[in-house]
Amino acid sequence: MSGPSEKRARHLRQHEGEEQRATNLELFFDLVFVFAITQLSHLLEVHLTPTGAAKTGFLLLVVWWGWTYTTWMTNFFDPDAITVRLVLIASMLASLLMAIAIPEAFGGRALLFAAGYTGLQVIRNGFVLWATDPRWPQHRTFEGVAIWSVAVGVLWIAGALADDWARLGLWSLALAIDYAGPFARYWVPGRGRVSVEEWEVETAHFAERFQLFIIIALGESVVVTGGTASALDTDPTRLAAIAVAFLGTAAMWWLYFSYVAAVAQVRLDTTSHRGELARDGYTYLHVIMVAGIIVAAVGDEIVIAHPGADLSTAQLIAVTAGPALYLLGHVAFRLRMTATLSRKRLAGAAAVVVAGATGLVLPALACATLILAIMVGVIGWEIVSAHRRWPDGPPDHRAVRSALERSEEDRQKA
């Protein structure tokens, strides 16, 4: 008969040197977060104020944290195993309840939001702890994660039951503790910290999952463009605004998938500090790009609805901040993944901010067109630079991997 450890091993992905890919169940799971991103975008559009932006940003961080922990889980556990499927479906239901509550998360649906998020964390992390052999090195990490999720869950539920200001304080503390967990390496009194070296990931699957979330966020931009336009009359000016909004989304896709995604994946695959790099570059820094896409979607909606109007200060900030934040997210991601500064994208972000100032004297469409031109200019600048560096064409995956391996060896020697 099979022992407990053999039965639990069946829940795990069998790597055996093969690249793992996202499964149909993981894509199904993501559908809830498509809805969550839509909810966040609508929340910001309706409450385009500093308070509304702060609340949307706070809720995005909560949603993102729930999704990223599930991605780490499915990097180890096989979604085709029956028990893992059941846990993911239960987690999906908890995530759906959380997403439903987003518009009133700080009001009448605070308990639903907190219960959904806490349920997602506790169900998933409790299963992960149960499903791993105590002798497996990773088990100690999962113990720390489970203990933290239960302890922080108490704060989330207590905050939901408290009055407004007490709720804000408790939830802020809970979110801060949540995000501190990986950096603190899930320190527990009497148990110490877990080792970062235990956080091994299967690179192809892990990177692909975050790439897919970028697609989810970009998809929301397309939905906003189409949904807003379909409810309004179309004339040449509005059609131009629709084109600018769509091309802006396409530019963001190009900026991420033309070079960044592939190089980052190879860098993650070649580093000797994979767990730490995955934590910083993907778990923490990708949310900046996602935030930029969400804000850009709100900006697109504003421009499509009022292409010839002069923008208010709040509207102008939305149109400008999205692309700028997105580019700055790229700068931070590259700096962490390759220890190099993306001067082109940093310059592009600065130029977007300057272009946004033209919205003080130009109508919405003209300002948005100028911002689009800057993003396209960054793409063109990078294409020209790549051609000069590799006149015979950009290096293939193997060449990039070899170059990054040499860079890693030089860094270790230094």
C-alpha positions as CSV (number, residue, x, y, z in Angstrom):
1,M,0.0,0.0,0.0
2,S,1.1,3.6,-0.6
3,G,2.2,5.6,2.4
4,P,1.0,9.1,3.2
5,S,4.1,10.7,1.7
6,E,3.6,8.8,-1.6
7,K,-0.1,9.8,-1.8
8,R,0.8,13.4,-1.2
9,A,3.5,13.3,-3.8
10,R,0.9,12.7,-6.4
11,H,-0.4,16.2,-5.9
12,L,2.9,17.7,-7.0
13,R,3.9,18.6,-10.5
14,Q,6.4,16.1,-12.0
15,H,9.1,18.4,-13.5
16,E,11.7,15.9,-14.6
17,G,13.5,18.5,-16.6
18,E,10.4,19.3,-18.8
19,E,9.0,22.8,-19.1
20,Q,5.6,23.1,-17.4
21,R,2.8,25.1,-19.0
22,A,-0.3,26.8,-17.7
23,T,-3.3,24.4,-17.5
24,N,-6.9,24.9,-18.6
25,L,-7.9,25.0,-14.9
26,E,-5.5,27.8,-14.2
27,L,-6.9,29.8,-17.2
28,F,-10.4,29.1,-15.8
29,F,-9.3,30.3,-12.4
30,D,-8.0,33.6,-14.0
31,L,-11.6,34.4,-15.2
32,V,-12.5,35.5,-11.7
33,F,-9.6,38.0,-11.8
34,V,-10.7,39.3,-15.2
35,F,-13.8,40.3,-13.3
36,A,-11.8,41.7,-10.4
37,I,-9.7,43.9,-12.7
38,T,-12.9,45.2,-14.4
39,Q,-14.3,46.0,-10.9
40,L,-11.2,47.9,-10.0
41,S,-11.2,49.8,-13.2
42,H,-14.9,50.8,-12.8
43,L,-14.3,51.8,-9.1
44,L,-11.5,54.2,-10.1
45,E,-13.5,55.6,-13.0
46,V,-16.5,56.4,-10.7
47,H,-14.3,57.7,-7.9
48,L,-11.7,59.7,-9.7
49,T,-10.3,61.4,-6.6
50,P,-7.2,61.0,-4.5
51,T,-9.3,59.0,-2.0
52,G,-10.8,56.8,-4.8
53,A,-7.3,56.2,-6.3
54,A,-5.9,55.2,-2.9
55,K,-8.8,52.8,-2.3
56,T,-8.5,51.3,-5.7
57,G,-4.7,50.9,-5.3
58,F,-5.2,49.3,-1.9
59,L,-7.8,46.8,-3.3
60,L,-5.6,46.0,-6.3
61,L,-2.8,45.0,-3.9
62,V,-5.1,42.7,-2.1
63,V,-6.4,41.1,-5.3
64,W,-2.9,40.8,-6.6
65,W,-1.7,39.1,-3.5
66,G,-4.4,36.5,-3.6
67,W,-3.6,35.7,-7.3
68,T,0.2,35.6,-6.9
69,Y,0.1,33.1,-4.0
70,T,-2.1,30.8,-6.0
71,T,0.4,31.1,-8.9
72,W,3.2,30.0,-6.5
73,M,1.0,27.1,-5.4
74,T,0.3,25.8,-8.9
75,N,4.0,26.1,-9.7
76,F,4.4,23.2,-7.3
77,F,1.1,21.4,-7.4
78,D,-0.5,19.7,-10.4
79,P,-3.9,21.2,-11.2
80,D,-4.9,18.0,-13.0
81,A,-4.8,16.1,-9.6
82,I,-8.4,15.8,-8.3
83,T,-7.7,17.3,-4.9
84,V,-5.8,20.2,-6.3
85,R,-8.7,20.9,-8.7
86,L,-11.2,21.0,-5.9
87,V,-9.0,23.3,-3.9
88,L,-8.6,25.7,-6.8
89,I,-12.3,25.7,-7.5
90,A,-13.0,26.5,-3.8
91,S,-10.4,29.2,-4.0
92,M,-12.0,30.5,-7.2
93,L,-15.4,30.8,-5.4
94,A,-13.7,32.7,-2.5
95,S,-12.0,35.0,-5.0
96,L,-15.4,35.6,-6.8
97,L,-17.0,36.7,-3.5
98,M,-14.0,39.0,-2.9
99,A,-14.4,40.5,-6.4
100,I,-18.1,41.0,-6.1
101,A,-17.5,43.0,-2.9
102,I,-14.9,45.4,-4.4
103,P,-17.2,48.4,-5.1
104,E,-18.4,48.4,-1.5
105,A,-15.4,46.8,0.1
106,F,-14.9,49.8,2.4
107,G,-18.7,50.0,3.1
108,G,-21.6,47.6,3.3
109,R,-19.7,44.6,1.8
110,A,-16.6,44.8,3.9
111,L,-17.2,41.5,5.6
112,L,-17.8,39.7,2.3
113,F,-14.6,41.1,0.9
114,A,-12.5,40.2,3.9
115,A,-14.1,36.7,4.2
116,G,-13.5,36.1,0.5
117,Y,-9.9,37.1,0.6
118,T,-9.2,35.3,3.9
119,G,-11.0,32.2,2.7
120,L,-8.9,32.2,-0.5
121,Q,-5.6,32.4,1.5
122,V,-6.5,30.0,4.3
123,I,-8.0,27.3,2.1
124,R,-5.1,27.3,-0.4
125,N,-2.3,27.6,2.2
126,G,-3.9,25.0,4.5
127,F,-4.1,22.5,1.6
128,V,-0.5,23.2,0.6
129,L,0.6,22.5,4.2
130,W,-1.4,19.2,4.4
131,A,-0.4,18.0,0.9
132,T,3.4,18.1,1.5
133,D,5.6,15.6,3.3
134,P,7.0,17.1,6.5
135,R,10.4,15.8,5.5
136,W,10.3,17.8,2.3
137,P,12.5,21.0,2.7
138,Q,9.7,23.2,1.2
139,H,7.3,22.0,3.9
140,R,8.8,24.4,6.4
141,T,8.1,27.3,4.1
142,F,4.5,26.2,3.7
143,E,4.1,26.0,7.5
144,G,5.3,29.6,7.8
145,V,3.0,30.8,5.0
146,A,0.0,29.0,6.6
147,I,0.6,30.4,10.0
148,W,0.9,34.0,8.6
149,S,-2.2,33.6,6.5
150,V,-4.3,32.6,9.6
151,A,-2.9,35.3,11.8
152,V,-3.4,38.0,9.1
153,G,-6.8,36.6,8.4
154,V,-7.9,37.5,11.9
155,L,-7.0,41.1,11.2
156,W,-8.9,41.2,8.0
157,I,-12.1,39.8,9.6
158,A,-11.7,42.1,12.6
159,G,-11.3,45.1,10.4
160,A,-14.4,44.2,8.5
161,L,-16.4,44.2,11.7
162,A,-14.9,47.5,13.0
163,D,-15.9,51.0,12.3
164,D,-14.5,53.0,9.3
165,W,-11.3,54.4,10.7
166,A,-10.6,51.3,12.8
167,R,-11.2,49.2,9.7
168,L,-8.8,51.2,7.7
169,G,-6.1,50.8,10.4
170,L,-6.6,47.1,10.8
171,W,-6.7,46.4,7.1
172,S,-3.6,48.6,6.5
173,L,-1.8,46.6,9.1
174,A,-3.0,43.3,7.6
175,L,-1.9,44.3,4.1
176,A,1.5,45.5,5.4
177,I,2.0,42.2,7.2
178,D,0.9,40.2,4.1
179,Y,3.4,41.9,1.9
180,A,6.2,41.8,4.5
181,G,5.9,38.0,4.7
182,P,8.2,37.0,1.9
183,F,10.8,39.6,2.9
184,A,10.6,38.5,6.5
185,R,10.8,34.9,5.2
186,Y,7.7,34.1,7.3
187,W,9.4,34.4,10.7
188,V,7.5,32.8,13.5
189,P,8.5,33.0,17.2
190,G,10.3,29.8,18.2
191,R,10.6,28.7,14.6
192,G,12.8,31.4,13.0
193,R,12.8,32.2,9.3
194,V,12.6,30.0,6.3
195,S,15.3,29.7,3.7
196,V,15.0,31.6,0.5
197,E,16.9,28.8,-1.2
198,E,13.9,26.6,-0.7
199,W,11.8,28.8,-3.0
200,E,12.6,27.0,-6.2
201,V,10.3,27.6,-9.2
202,E,9.7,26.0,-12.5
203,T,10.7,29.0,-14.7
204,A,8.6,28.5,-17.8
205,H,5.3,28.0,-16.0
206,F,6.0,30.7,-13.4
207,A,6.9,33.4,-16.0
208,E,4.0,32.4,-18.3
209,R,1.5,32.8,-15.5
210,F,2.6,36.4,-14.9
211,Q,2.6,37.1,-18.6
212,L,-1.0,35.9,-18.8
213,F,-2.0,38.3,-16.0
214,I,-0.6,41.1,-18.1
215,I,-2.8,39.9,-20.9
216,I,-5.8,39.9,-18.5
217,A,-5.1,43.5,-17.6
218,L,-4.6,44.5,-21.3
219,G,-7.8,42.7,-22.1
220,E,-9.6,45.0,-19.7
221,S,-8.3,48.0,-21.7
222,V,-9.8,46.5,-24.9
223,V,-13.1,45.8,-23.1
224,V,-13.2,49.4,-21.8
225,T,-12.5,50.7,-25.3
226,G,-15.2,48.7,-26.9
227,G,-17.7,49.1,-24.1
228,T,-17.4,52.8,-23.9
229,A,-17.5,53.3,-27.7
230,S,-20.6,51.0,-28.1
231,A,-22.7,53.2,-25.9
232,L,-21.9,56.5,-27.7
233,D,-22.4,58.0,-31.1
234,T,-19.5,57.7,-33.5
235,D,-18.1,60.5,-35.5
236,P,-14.6,61.0,-37.0
237,T,-13.3,62.5,-33.7
238,R,-14.5,59.6,-31.6
239,L,-13.3,57.0,-34.1
240,A,-9.9,58.6,-33.9
241,A,-10.1,58.4,-30.1
242,I,-11.0,54.7,-30.3
243,A,-8.0,54.1,-32.6
244,V,-5.7,56.0,-30.2
245,A,-7.0,54.0,-27.2
246,F,-6.6,50.7,-28.9
247,L,-3.1,51.5,-30.3
248,G,-2.1,52.6,-26.8
249,T,-3.1,49.1,-25.5
250,A,-1.2,47.5,-28.4
251,A,1.9,49.6,-27.6
252,M,1.8,48.4,-24.0
253,W,1.6,44.8,-25.2
254,W,4.5,45.3,-27.6
255,L,6.7,46.9,-24.9
256,Y,6.3,43.9,-22.6
257,F,6.2,40.9,-25.0
258,S,8.7,42.0,-27.6
259,Y,11.8,41.7,-25.4
260,V,11.1,42.1,-21.6
261,A,9.2,38.9,-21.1
262,A,11.6,36.6,-22.8
263,V,14.8,38.1,-21.3
264,A,13.3,38.1,-17.8
265,Q,12.3,34.4,-18.2
266,V,15.8,33.4,-19.3
267,R,17.3,35.5,-16.5
268,L,15.1,33.7,-14.0
269,D,16.1,30.4,-15.4
270,T,19.9,31.1,-15.2
271,T,20.2,32.7,-11.9
272,S,21.5,31.0,-8.8
273,H,19.0,33.0,-6.7
274,R,15.8,31.9,-8.5
275,G,13.4,32.1,-5.5
276,E,14.6,35.6,-4.5
277,L,14.5,36.9,-8.0
278,A,11.0,35.5,-8.6
279,R,9.8,37.0,-5.4
280,D,11.1,40.5,-6.2
281,G,10.7,40.8,-10.0
282,Y,7.4,39.0,-10.4
283,T,5.5,38.9,-7.1
284,Y,6.3,42.5,-6.1
285,L,7.1,44.5,-9.2
286,H,4.6,43.2,-11.8
287,V,1.8,44.8,-9.9
288,I,3.2,48.3,-10.8
289,M,2.7,47.4,-14.5
290,V,-0.8,46.0,-13.8
291,A,-1.7,49.3,-12.0
292,G,-0.5,51.3,-14.9
293,I,-2.7,49.3,-17.3
294,I,-5.7,49.7,-15.1
295,V,-5.2,53.5,-14.9
296,A,-4.5,53.7,-18.6
297,A,-7.9,51.9,-19.3
298,V,-9.6,54.6,-17.2
299,G,-7.8,57.3,-19.2
300,D,-8.9,55.6,-22.5
301,E,-12.5,55.7,-21.3
302,I,-12.2,59.4,-20.6
303,V,-10.7,60.2,-23.9
304,I,-13.3,58.2,-25.9
305,A,-16.2,59.8,-24.0
306,H,-14.8,63.3,-24.3
307,P,-12.3,63.5,-27.2
308,G,-12.7,67.2,-27.9
309,A,-13.1,68.4,-24.3
310,D,-10.6,70.1,-22.0
311,L,-9.7,67.6,-19.2
312,S,-10.1,68.3,-15.5
313,T,-7.0,67.9,-13.4
314,A,-8.2,64.4,-12.2
315,Q,-8.9,63.3,-15.7
316,L,-5.6,64.6,-17.0
317,I,-3.7,62.7,-14.3
318,A,-5.6,59.4,-15.2
319,V,-4.7,59.8,-18.9
320,T,-1.0,60.5,-18.1
321,A,-0.4,58.4,-15.0
322,G,-1.3,55.1,-16.6
323,P,1.3,54.9,-19.4
324,A,3.9,56.6,-17.2
325,L,3.4,54.1,-14.3
326,Y,3.5,51.2,-16.8
327,L,6.9,52.3,-18.2
328,L,8.3,52.9,-14.7
329,G,7.2,49.4,-13.8
330,H,9.3,48.1,-16.7
331,V,12.2,50.1,-15.5
332,A,12.0,48.7,-12.0
333,F,11.5,45.1,-13.4
334,R,14.5,45.2,-15.7
335,L,16.7,46.8,-12.9
336,R,15.8,43.9,-10.6
337,M,16.0,41.1,-13.1
338,T,19.2,42.2,-15.0
339,A,20.8,44.9,-12.8
340,T,20.7,47.3,-15.8
341,L,18.7,50.6,-16.2
342,S,16.3,50.9,-19.1
343,R,17.1,54.5,-20.1
344,K,14.8,54.5,-23.1
345,R,11.8,53.6,-21.0
346,L,12.7,55.9,-18.2
347,A,13.0,58.7,-20.7
348,G,9.7,57.6,-22.2
349,A,8.0,57.8,-18.8
350,A,9.4,61.3,-18.2
351,A,8.3,62.4,-21.7
352,V,4.8,61.1,-21.0
353,V,4.6,63.2,-17.9
354,V,5.7,66.3,-19.8
355,A,3.2,65.5,-22.6
356,G,0.5,65.2,-20.0
357,A,1.0,68.8,-19.2
358,T,-0.1,69.7,-22.7
359,G,-3.6,68.6,-21.6
360,L,-3.8,72.0,-19.8
361,V,-4.1,73.7,-23.2
362,L,-5.0,70.9,-25.6
363,P,-8.1,68.8,-25.9
364,A,-8.2,65.2,-24.6
365,L,-7.6,63.5,-28.0
366,A,-4.6,65.6,-28.8
367,C,-3.0,64.9,-25.4
368,A,-3.7,61.2,-25.7
369,T,-2.3,61.1,-29.3
370,L,0.9,62.8,-28.1
371,I,1.3,60.2,-25.3
372,L,0.8,57.4,-27.8
373,A,3.4,58.9,-30.1
374,I,5.9,58.8,-27.2
375,M,5.2,55.2,-26.5
376,V,5.5,54.3,-30.2
377,G,8.7,56.3,-30.2
378,V,10.2,54.3,-27.4
379,I,9.4,51.1,-29.3
380,G,11.0,52.5,-32.5
381,W,14.1,53.6,-30.5
382,E,14.5,50.1,-29.1
383,I,14.1,48.5,-32.5
384,V,16.8,50.8,-34.0
385,S,19.1,50.1,-31.0
386,A,18.5,46.4,-31.4
387,H,19.3,46.5,-35.1
388,R,22.6,48.3,-34.4
389,R,23.5,45.8,-31.7
390,W,22.5,42.8,-33.8
391,P,22.6,43.7,-37.5
392,D,22.0,40.1,-38.5
393,G,18.8,40.0,-36.3
394,P,18.2,39.6,-32.6
395,P,19.8,36.6,-30.8
396,D,17.7,33.6,-30.3
397,H,16.7,32.2,-26.9
398,R,19.8,30.1,-26.6
399,A,22.1,33.1,-27.3
400,V,20.4,35.2,-24.7
401,R,20.6,32.5,-22.2
402,S,24.3,32.0,-22.8
403,A,25.0,35.8,-22.5
404,L,23.0,36.0,-19.2
405,E,24.9,32.9,-17.8
406,R,28.2,34.6,-18.6
407,S,26.9,37.7,-16.9
408,E,25.9,35.7,-13.8
409,E,29.3,34.0,-13.6
410,D,31.0,37.4,-13.8
411,R,28.8,38.8,-11.1
412,Q,29.6,35.9,-8.8
413,K,33.3,36.2,-9.4
414,A,33.1,39.9,-8.6
